[in-house]
Amino acid sequence: MSQNTALAGLNIDSPLAIPEALNFKPPTWPPQKDFPVVIDANNQVISRYADSIWDLTPWGKKITKINFGDGPLRRDDPGITPQNSDVYRQIVAWWLYGPKCVHKASGIKQRFEVLRPLFIICSQQQIVATDLIRHPHIISLIAKKIAPSIINHTIALLHDIWEQREAVGFFLLDADNLRKIAGSLPPHHTSQTAYIPPRIWLYQLNRLQTCLEDFNNHRDKIEECFKFCLDAHVTNAGSLTQACSESLPSNRRPFHRCKRLNGIRTGAQFHGPFSKTAEKFGIHELLKRWLTDPDDDGGSALATYFSFIGYVGTAYILNFSLMRVAEGMSLRSDCLIIEHDELTDEDIYILKGATTKTVDDDDARWIASPSVKVAIEAMSTIAKLRIITASANKKVPTTSEDIKNPYLLLRPYEPWKRKSDYLSQPLTVRPVIPSYSLMARKYPKLFNIESLRITAADLDAALLITPTLNPKLFDIGKVWPLSWHQLRRTGAVNMTACGVTEASVQYQLKHATRAMTRYYGIGHYNVRVKFNESARSEYIRTTYEMIAREFESLQSSRFVSPHGEKRKEQIINSVNITDHKLLTAAAKAGRIAYREILPGVCTNPDPCPYGGIDHVSRCGEEMESRHVI
């Protein structure tokens, strides 16, 4: 059709989505091949409709690309045929311009990834997706191949295309086939994020802390070395701007292994291999301690080390704050606030940053442990140095806020960097951070893999909190698959279970979470400022789950009642002891209670008739090795 009046226009949440923009609404449907889909803030066309890759990064705060599979591919990417890619482009364009527009670049990316398996399967079976209805055996194959966790979302998207088929121009599956697929699906049981066992949690935490303290102990030497290297590049480039904006030719790079270069003709100065400079400033052993081959990397070893410390610092902050990894990456150098609580005479450590998961809030708050200070000191040192080179680079669009108060985690902008993508992006577009397990593999000197292997005790502790763990991933002898969200889950559990878990974790957490527990749990957080609601909800939800877990344990012979076995049965049979979901709901409703006291556990939800904690002798007259309930 020449003009589709059903098109609503680009409705992405971005200041770039304005009616005057060339990409606001395509004049035809489907769009012409050269129609500019993405235009950046400088009015430069980033992606056109026929491109195999659409770069949606200008619309968001992180690198976001979608690959239609008919162009350059990774080695392990099966690809999509050109015919199916054309169908796929039209669907994605409808999500952008149709009456039910998607408002975020991340939403487009998520939808794209959900439907991508369907187009891959159709391409492998050598059919076009619009002919799928004629091939019921392939429909059955798709239903089996798509992950159970996304099949419902897949059906919903296919249903929307069916409903809007006249405006879109085609459909993939009709209502009858969608009903058949939905009816044939087994129930999908979601598995909760794994709780990291205390031994492994403490190990990774101690290694992160050791790494950060090692950096801070060498901080002055690192700064001196950085400034020396920068001056060396400025001398050979002619100016700071030239050194940071353009790559030096190999015969002018100051840290060169070639002994024949002396600079007599060019005026350039050379300092030999970078390892000699590192030794001169006393950081060579530091780099060797944490990086695999710092001598082979030359000057780029310092840039690699800086990025490594950024990842380590982020991981350490997540351990103590209940932040999501994207929230940790949003922190700027002034993120740490220390307030004094006059009621308890304690210093309260608060992190401020941005969150966009549930609500957009550029000034959110998280309660944290004083321990985060060691990470912020290390990361802010690097940020202060990297922003010098970023602000001097003509290709980097820095702002006065970026220079005055840089992000803790920045891309490498140093002249000696090996590679740094997306230098032309604003600093608000955050760098891609690897998964926690990938980070551990990328920097093998951070963790000893043998220390991450699961023992029988580790597995018991993990299953106690998360009984639904996948045995293919979590089993004795396997390496624990660390993930960022596990740190959030484990932090919430450890906060609520302080005094219940192993003595070593108790010791680690008592100084770290007392204020966190009080502020998140009791509502004290409302005294001066409202803290991040997502972190508080995670804590409270976990509190009720821990009450349910602990209440389940009461049925073992380890617990007795001073009032006899019949009384114990009455207590634990008040709700279905075998159903954890019902127990959690009962805890939220106040129908069950569980709190530790000196001789054991009290399950009385009412005020104590004996006078409370100071008069527990009435509860424990027959106690020796068993616990009282």
C-alpha positions in Angstrom: 0.0 0.0 0.0 1.2 3.5 -0.7 0.1 5.1 2.5 -0.9 3.3 5.7 -3.1 5.5 7.8 -2.9 2.9 10.6 0.7 3.9 11.4 0.9 5.8 14.7 4.5 7.0 14.3 7.6 6.4 16.3 6.7 6.3 20.0 10.0 5.3 21.6 10.7 6.9 24.9 13.5 9.1 23.6 13.9 12.9 22.9 14.8 11.8 19.3 11.3 10.5 18.6 9.7 13.7 17.4 7.2 14.3 14.5 9.7 16.4 12.6 12.3 13.6 12.5 12.8 11.8 9.1 12.3 8.5 10.8 9.1 9.4 12.6 6.8 7.6 10.2 7.5 5.8 6.9 5.5 7.2 3.9 4.7 3.7 2.6 4.0 0.3 4.1 6.1 -1.7 4.2 8.8 0.9 4.4 11.2 1.4 1.5 14.6 -0.2 1.7 16.4 3.1 2.3 14.0 4.4 4.9 16.0 5.7 7.9 14.8 3.7 10.9 17.4 5.0 13.5 18.8 8.5 13.5 21.1 9.7 16.3 21.2 13.1 18.1 23.6 14.5 15.4 20.9 13.7 12.8 23.1 11.0 11.3 21.4 7.9 9.9 22.5 4.9 12.0 20.3 2.1 10.5 18.1 1.9 7.4 15.2 -0.5 6.9 17.1 -2.9 4.6 20.1 -3.2 6.9 20.8 -6.6 8.3 21.6 -5.0 11.7 19.6 -2.3 13.3 21.5 -0.3 16.0 18.9 0.9 18.5 21.5 2.3 20.9 20.6 6.1 20.4 17.2 5.3 21.9 18.4 3.8 25.2 21.1 3.7 27.8 23.0 0.6 26.7 24.2 -0.9 23.5 21.2 -2.4 21.8 21.4 -4.1 18.4 19.1 -6.6 16.5 20.5 -8.8 13.8 18.0 -10.1 11.2 20.4 -12.9 10.2 20.9 -12.1 6.5 24.2 -10.3 6.9 27.4 -10.8 8.9 27.0 -13.5 11.5 29.0 -14.9 14.5 30.5 -18.3 14.0 27.8 -20.0 16.0 24.9 -18.1 14.6 22.7 -20.3 12.3 21.4 -17.2 10.4 18.0 -16.5 8.7 17.2 -16.6 5.0 16.7 -13.3 3.2 13.0 -14.1 2.6 12.4 -14.7 6.3 14.5 -11.7 7.3 12.3 -9.5 5.1 9.2 -10.8 7.0 10.9 -10.3 10.3 11.9 -6.7 9.4 8.2 -5.9 8.6 7.1 -7.3 12.0 9.7 -5.3 13.9 8.8 -2.1 11.9 5.2 -2.7 12.9 6.2 -2.8 16.6 7.9 0.6 16.1 5.2 2.3 14.0 2.0 0.5 14.5 -0.9 1.5 16.8 0.5 -0.6 19.6 4.1 0.8 19.6 6.8 -0.5 21.8 8.1 2.3 24.0 11.7 1.2 24.8 14.6 -0.1 22.7 15.0 -2.8 25.2 11.4 -3.9 24.6 12.0 -4.2 20.9 15.2 -6.3 21.6 13.2 -8.5 24.0 10.4 -9.2 21.5 13.0 -9.7 18.7 14.8 -12.4 20.7 11.5 -14.1 21.6 10.4 -14.6 18.0 13.9 -15.2 16.6 13.9 -19.0 17.2 10.8 -19.3 15.0 12.5 -17.6 12.1 15.6 -19.7 12.5 13.6 -23.0 12.5 11.7 -21.9 9.4 14.9 -21.0 7.7 16.5 -24.3 8.6 13.4 -26.1 7.3 13.6 -24.0 4.1 10.1 -22.5 4.3 9.0 -18.9 4.6 7.4 -18.0 7.9 4.3 -16.7 6.2 3.7 -20.2 4.8 4.1 -21.8 8.2 0.3 -22.6 8.5 0.7 -25.1 5.6 3.3 -27.1 7.5 1.8 -28.5 10.7 4.8 -30.8 11.4 7.0 -27.7 11.6 4.5 -26.0 13.9 4.9 -29.0 16.2 8.6 -28.8 15.9 8.6 -25.1 16.8 6.4 -25.7 19.9 8.9 -28.3 21.1 12.1 -26.3 20.3 11.2 -23.0 21.9 12.2 -22.7 25.5 9.3 -23.2 27.9 10.2 -19.9 29.6 9.3 -17.9 26.5 6.7 -20.0 24.8 3.8 -18.0 26.4 5.3 -14.7 25.3 5.8 -16.2 21.8 2.1 -17.1 21.6 1.1 -13.7 22.7 3.2 -12.0 20.0 1.9 -14.3 17.3 -1.6 -13.6 18.5 -1.1 -9.9 18.1 0.2 -10.4 14.6 -2.9 -12.5 13.8 -5.2 -9.9 15.1 -3.5 -7.1 13.1 -2.9 -9.2 10.0 -4.7 -6.8 7.6 -2.7 -3.8 8.7 0.6 -5.8 9.0 0.1 -7.4 5.6 0.3 -11.1 6.7 0.2 -13.4 9.6 2.3 -16.4 10.8 -0.1 -18.6 12.7 -3.9 -18.3 13.0 -6.0 -18.5 16.2 -6.8 -22.2 15.7 -3.1 -23.2 15.6 -2.2 -20.9 18.5 -4.9 -22.6 20.6 -3.5 -26.1 19.7 0.0 -25.0 20.7 -1.2 -23.5 23.9 -3.2 -26.6 24.8 -0.3 -29.0 24.2 2.2 -27.2 26.4 3.1 -28.8 29.8 2.9 -26.4 32.8 6.1 -24.3 33.1 7.6 -24.2 36.5 9.9 -21.3 37.1 13.0 -21.9 39.2 14.0 -19.3 41.7 17.4 -17.7 41.5 20.0 -19.8 43.2 21.3 -19.0 46.7 25.1 -19.1 46.7 26.3 -21.4 49.5 28.1 -19.6 52.4 31.5 -21.1 51.6 31.5 -20.1 47.9 29.9 -16.7 48.7 32.6 -15.9 51.2 35.3 -17.1 48.9 34.3 -14.9 46.0 33.7 -12.0 48.3 37.2 -12.3 49.9 38.9 -12.5 46.5 37.1 -9.4 45.3 38.1 -7.6 48.5 41.7 -8.7 48.2 41.9 -7.5 44.6 40.4 -4.1 45.4 42.6 -3.6 48.4 45.6 -4.5 46.3 44.7 -1.8 43.9 44.1 0.8 46.6 47.5 -0.1 48.2 49.2 0.8 44.9 46.9 3.7 44.0 49.5 6.4 44.1 52.0 4.4 41.9 49.2 3.5 39.5 48.2 7.2 39.1 51.9 8.1 38.6 52.3 5.4 35.9 49.1 6.5 34.1 50.2 10.1 34.0 53.7 9.1 32.8 52.2 7.0 30.0 49.8 9.8 29.0 52.6 12.3 28.9 54.7 9.9 26.7 51.8 9.7 24.2 51.2 13.4 24.2 54.9 14.0 23.5 54.9 11.7 20.4 51.4 12.9 19.2 52.0 16.6 19.6 49.0 17.3 21.9 46.7 15.7 24.4 43.8 16.0 22.0 45.7 14.4 19.2 47.0 11.6 21.5 43.5 10.8 22.7 41.6 11.2 19.4 43.9 9.5 16.9 45.9 6.2 16.9 49.6 6.8 16.8 51.5 5.0 14.0 53.6 2.1 15.2 56.8 4.0 14.7 55.7 6.7 17.2 54.3 4.6 19.9 56.3 5.3 23.1 56.4 1.8 24.4 58.0 -0.2 21.6 60.0 -3.4 21.6 61.9 -2.4 18.5 65.5 -1.3 19.5 66.2 0.3 16.2 63.7 3.2 16.8 65.5 6.1 18.4 63.4 9.1 17.4 66.4 11.0 15.9 64.5 11.9 12.7 61.0 12.1 14.1 61.6 13.6 17.5 59.6 10.9 19.2 60.7 9.5 22.5 60.7 5.7 23.3 60.8 4.0 26.7 61.2 0.3 25.7 58.6 -2.3 26.5 55.8 -1.3 28.8 56.9 -3.9 31.4 60.0 -1.7 32.1 57.8 1.3 32.9 55.6 -0.9 35.1 58.6 -2.1 37.0 59.9 1.5 37.3 56.6 2.6 39.0 56.3 -0.6 41.1 53.2 -2.0 39.6 54.6 -4.8 37.4 54.1 -7.5 40.0 50.6 -6.2 40.7 49.6 -6.6 37.0 51.2 -10.1 36.9 49.3 -11.0 40.0 45.9 -10.4 38.4 46.3 -10.5 34.6 47.2 -13.5 32.6 49.8 -12.1 30.2 50.5 -8.5 31.1 53.9 -8.5 29.4 52.5 -9.7 26.1 49.8 -7.1 26.1 52.2 -4.1 26.3 50.7 -0.8 27.2 47.2 -2.1 26.8 47.7 -4.2 30.0 47.1 -1.1 32.1 43.8 -0.4 30.3 42.8 -4.1 30.7 43.6 -3.9 34.4 41.5 -0.8 34.8 38.5 -2.5 33.1 39.1 -5.6 35.3 39.0 -3.5 38.5 35.8 -1.9 37.3 34.1 -5.3 37.0 35.5 -6.4 40.3 34.3 -3.3 42.0 30.8 -3.6 40.5 30.6 -7.2 41.8 31.7 -6.2 45.2 29.1 -3.4 45.4 26.3 -5.8 44.3 27.3 -8.2 47.1 26.4 -5.6 49.7 23.6 -3.5 48.2 20.8 -5.7 46.7 21.4 -3.8 43.4 20.8 -5.2 40.0 23.9 -5.2 37.8 22.4 -2.4 35.5 21.8 -0.3 38.6 25.4 -0.9 39.8 26.6 0.3 36.4 24.7 3.5 36.7 26.6 4.7 39.8 28.7 7.9 39.5 31.7 8.9 41.6 29.6 10.8 44.2 27.3 7.9 44.8 28.3 7.2 48.4 26.4 9.1 51.1 27.2 8.6 54.8 24.5 9.7 57.2 24.7 9.4 61.0 21.8 7.8 62.8 21.4 9.6 66.1 19.1 6.9 67.4 21.7 4.2 67.3 24.9 6.3 67.0 25.8 4.5 63.8 26.9 5.7 60.4 24.5 4.6 57.6 26.0 4.0 54.2 23.7 4.9 51.3 24.3 4.5 47.6 22.5 6.8 45.1 22.0 6.1 41.5 19.4 5.4 38.7 17.0 2.6 38.3 14.7 1.8 35.4 13.5 -1.7 36.0 10.1 -1.0 37.4 9.9 2.8 37.5 12.3 5.4 36.0 14.1 7.0 38.9 17.4 8.9 38.4 17.8 9.5 42.1 17.1 6.1 43.8 18.7 5.0 47.1 20.1 1.7 48.4 21.3 0.9 51.9 24.7 -0.7 51.7 27.5 -2.0 53.9 30.5 0.2 54.9 32.5 -2.4 52.9 31.4 -0.8 49.6 33.8 2.1 50.3 36.8 0.0 49.2 35.2 -0.6 45.8 34.1 3.0 45.3 37.6 4.3 46.1 39.2 2.1 43.5 36.7 2.7 40.8 36.6 6.5 41.3 40.4 6.6 41.0 40.1 4.9 37.6 37.1 7.1 36.6 39.1 10.2 37.4 41.9 9.1 35.1 39.8 7.8 32.3 37.7 10.9 32.1 40.8 12.9 31.3 41.3 11.0 28.1 37.6 10.8 27.3 37.2 14.6 27.6 40.3 15.2 25.4 38.9 12.9 22.6 37.1 14.9 20.0 35.0 11.8 19.1 33.6 11.3 22.7 30.5 13.5 23.5 31.2 14.2 27.2 29.2 16.7 29.2 30.2 18.9 32.1 28.5 16.5 34.5 30.5 13.6 33.0 33.8 15.5 33.7 32.8 16.8 37.1 31.2 13.6 38.3 32.1 10.6 36.1 30.5 7.2 36.1 32.4 4.7 38.2 32.5 2.3 35.3 33.8 3.8 32.0 35.0 2.4 28.7 38.7 2.6 28.0 39.6 5.9 26.4 43.3 5.7 27.0 45.6 6.1 23.9 47.2 2.7 24.7 43.9 0.8 24.8 43.8 -2.3 22.6 40.2 -1.7 21.4 37.2 0.3 22.6 33.9 0.2 20.8 31.3 2.9 20.8 33.6 5.8 21.7 31.2 8.1 19.9 28.3 7.2 22.2 27.3 9.5 25.1 28.6 8.2 28.4 25.0 7.6 29.5 25.1 4.7 27.1 26.6 2.2 29.5 29.3 -0.2 28.4 28.5 -3.9 28.1 29.5 -5.8 31.2 30.1 -9.6 30.9 28.1 -12.1 33.0 29.7 -12.9 36.3 30.7 -16.4 35.2 32.1 -15.1 32.0 34.1 -12.5 33.9 35.6 -15.2 36.1 36.6 -17.1 33.0 38.0 -14.0 31.2 40.2 -13.2 34.3 41.2 -16.7 35.5 43.5 -15.3 38.2 40.6 -13.8 40.1 39.1 -17.1 41.3 40.7 -20.5 41.8 38.2 -22.7 39.9 38.7 -25.6 42.4 37.5 -23.3 45.2 34.3 -22.8 43.2 33.5 -26.5 42.9 30.4 -27.6 44.7 30.9 -29.8 47.8 28.2 -31.9 49.5 27.9 -29.3 52.2 27.6 -26.5 49.6 24.8 -28.4 47.8 22.9 -29.1 51.0 23.0 -25.4 51.9 21.9 -24.3 48.4 19.1 -26.8 48.2 17.8 -25.8 51.7 17.1 -22.3 50.3 16.4 -23.2 46.6 15.1 -26.8 46.4 14.4 -26.5 42.7 18.0 -26.2 41.5 18.7 -27.8 38.2 21.0 -30.9 38.9 22.6 -30.5 35.5 24.1 -27.2 36.6 24.2 -27.6 40.4 25.8 -30.9 41.6 28.7 -32.1 43.6 32.0 -31.6 41.7 30.6 -29.0 39.3 31.8 -25.4 39.2 29.2 -23.1 40.8 27.8 -21.0 37.9 28.0 -17.5 39.4 25.5 -14.9 38.1 24.9 -11.3 39.0 21.3 -11.8 40.2 22.5 -14.6 42.5 24.4 -11.8 44.5 21.1 -10.0 44.9 19.2 -13.1 46.0 22.0 -14.3 48.3 22.3 -10.8 49.9 18.6 -10.8 50.7 18.7 -14.3 52.2 21.8 -13.5 54.3 20.3 -10.3 55.6 17.1 -12.1 56.7 18.9 -15.2 58.0 21.6 -13.4 59.9 22.0 -15.5 63.1 20.8 -18.6 61.4 23.4 -19.4 58.8 27.0 -20.6 59.4 29.1 -18.8 62.0 31.5 -17.4 59.4 28.7 -15.8 57.5 27.2 -14.5 60.7 30.5 -12.8 61.5 30.8 -11.4 58.0 27.3 -10.0 58.0 26.8 -8.7 61.5 28.7 -5.5 60.9 27.5 -5.3 57.4 23.7 -5.7 57.5 22.5 -4.6 60.9 21.6 -1.1 59.5 20.4 -2.6 56.2 18.1 -5.0 58.0 16.7 -2.3 60.2 16.2 0.2 57.5 14.7 -2.2 54.9 12.6 -4.3 57.3 11.3 -2.0 60.0 10.4 1.0 57.8 13.1 3.3 59.4 14.0 4.1 55.8 11.1 6.6 55.6 12.6 8.8 58.3 14.7 10.9 55.8 14.4 9.5 52.3 12.6 6.8 50.5 14.9 4.0 49.4 14.8 1.8 46.4 11.5 0.0 46.5 12.7 -2.9 44.4 15.5 -3.8 46.9 13.2 -3.4 49.9 10.6 -5.6 48.2 13.3 -8.3 47.5 14.3 -8.2 51.2 10.8 -8.4 52.5 9.8 -11.2 50.1 12.8 -13.1 51.2 12.0 -12.6 54.8 8.7 -14.4 54.5 10.3 -17.1 52.4 12.9 -17.7 55.1 10.2 -17.8 57.8 8.5 -20.5 55.7 11.7 -22.5 55.2 12.5 -22.4 58.9 9.0 -23.3 59.9 9.3 -26.4 57.6 12.3 -27.5 59.6 10.2 -27.7 62.8 8.9 -31.1 61.8 12.3 -32.8 62.3 13.1 -34.6 65.6 15.6 -31.8 66.4 12.8 -29.7 67.7 10.5 -30.6 70.7 7.9 -28.7 72.6 8.1 -28.5 76.4 4.3 -29.0 76.3 4.6 -32.4 74.6 4.4 -33.9 71.1 0.7 -33.2 70.7 1.4 -29.5 71.1 4.1 -29.7 68.5 1.7 -31.3 66.1 -0.8 -28.6 66.7 1.8 -25.9 66.0 3.2 -27.3 62.7 -0.1 -28.6 61.3 -1.8 -25.3 61.5 -0.9 -25.0 57.8 0.2 -27.4 55.1 3.8 -28.1 56.1 4.6 -29.7 52.7 3.6 -26.7 50.6 6.2 -24.0 50.7 4.1 -21.5 48.7 1.2 -21.9 51.3 3.7 -21.5 54.1 5.0 -18.3 52.6 1.5 -17.0 52.2 0.7 -18.0 55.8 3.8 -16.1 57.0 2.7 -13.0 55.2 -0.8 -13.4 56.7 0.7 -13.7 60.1 -0.7 -17.2 60.7 2.7 -18.7 61.5 5.6 -17.2 63.5 9.2 -18.2 63.8 11.8 -16.4 65.8 15.0 -17.5 67.5 15.4 -17.3 71.2 18.3 -18.5 73.4 17.1 -22.1 74.0 15.5 -22.6 70.6 12.6 -21.2 68.6 9.5 -19.4 69.6 6.4 -19.9 67.4 4.0 -17.8 69.5 2.7 -15.0 67.3 1.3 -13.2 70.4 3.1 -11.2 73.1 5.1 -13.5 75.4 3.1 -14.3 78.6 6.3 -15.0 80.5 8.0 -11.6 80.0 9.8 -12.1 76.7 13.5 -12.7 76.0 14.6 -12.1 79.6 12.4 -14.9 80.9 13.0 -17.7 78.5 13.8 -20.2 81.3 10.1 -21.2 81.3 10.5 -22.4 77.7 13.6 -24.5 78.1 13.4 -26.6 81.2 13.9 -30.0 79.5 16.4 -28.8 76.9 19.8 -30.4 76.4 20.9 -30.8 72.8 17.5 -30.3 71.1 15.7 -27.1 70.2 12.5 -25.9 71.9 9.5 -24.8 70.0 
